[in-house]
Amino acid sequence: MNIISDIEFSSAVAGDLYLPDGKAPEQGFPAAVLIHGGGWTSMDRSRFNGIAQMLAGYGFAVFNIDYRLAPEHPWPAGVNDCKAAINFLLNSDHPVNKKKIFVIGGSAGGHYALIAGLSLPPGTVCGIISISGIDDVFVDSKSSPGRYTQLLGRVPEDDDLRLLNPAEYYSPDSPPVLCTHCRHDTVVPFAACTAFEKAVLKKKCSIRVYSYDSDRRNEGHAIWVPETLPPRLYGDIEAVITGFMQEIVNKSEI
């Protein structure tokens, strides 16, 4: 694969573009913007290098990005950077298919992926994947209230949480969504995933959820990153994510 490093797509924010081997299709490679986690306040894109490499191996161009971190840059700076990365791909000369752009994030990055993908105009992205994401902030804020104070720069009120909650942005025009989550996650509770699913179904919309056990108890996030979970389960999650993406790509080609 070819990696184009340190592409600045917004003021002082950069990402690495992973391009698959071989000649690009006439319309370009299907693509994904990849968003790391870290509770909105820490980590960087290097944590998701393994996922970027894996997806590029399946024929996807992957823009693995950084974004401005709270509390130095409170909401909505980080999610605005994620939207800027999507718009960068839409307007770039790189060999990506502008009609087949996914947005994928893990943990807090899953939250940003949902907010960015659901709040942009319909048709901007073709699918959204939240990996162990903060899918419902009302549930998550009860177990980890401090990270919301850091994200906003103040103690949140209910109106703030509604603004941060992905379900508020879901509509029948929204792109397909896949959420994967460990049922024993102690960092972002699995209940956040189920609450988001219920809210989407209440709106008469569809959503796909893949939950897993991984034989882990009280061991933190159990987030899926290549080589962090048992090989059998890693294979299952890889197949679910890439299968979801390929299904959408193939459907749009019909």
Stockholm file with secondary structure:
# STOCKHOLM 1.0

chainA/1-254         MNIISDIEFSSAVAGDLYLPDGKAPEQGFPAAVLIHGGGWTSMDRSRFNGIAQMLAGYGFAVFNIDYRLAPEHPWPAGVNDCKAAINFLLNSDHPVNKKKIFVIGGSAGGHYALIAGLSLPPGTVCGIISISGIDDVFVDSKSSPGRYTQLLGRVPEDDDLRLLNPAEYYSPDSPPVLCTHCRHDTVVPFAACTAFEKAVLKKKCSIRVYSYDSDRRNEGHAIWVPETLPPRLYGDIEAVITGFMQEIVNKSEI
#=GR chainA/1-254 SS CEEEEEEEEETTEEEEEEECSSCCCTTCEEEEEEECCSTTTSCCGGGGHHHHHHHHHTTCEEEEECCCCTTTSCTTHHHHHHHHHHHHHHTCCSSEEEEEEEEEEETHHHHHHHHHHHHSCTTSCSEEEEESCCCCHHHHHHHCTHHHHHHHSSCCCHHHHHHHCGGGGCCTTSCCEEEEEETTCSSSCHHHHHHHHHHHHHTTCCCEEEEECTTCSSSSCCCCCTTSSCHHHHHHHHHHHHHHHHHHHHHHHC
#=GC SS_cons         CEEEEEEEEETTEEEEEEECSSCCCTTCEEEEEEECCSTTTSCCGGGGHHHHHHHHHTTCEEEEECCCCTTTSCTTHHHHHHHHHHHHHHTCCSSEEEEEEEEEEETHHHHHHHHHHHHSCTTSCSEEEEESCCCCHHHHHHHCTHHHHHHHSSCCCHHHHHHHCGGGGCCTTSCCEEEEEETTCSSSCHHHHHHHHHHHHHTTCCCEEEEECTTCSSSSCCCCCTTSSCHHHHHHHHHHHHHHHHHHHHHHHC
//
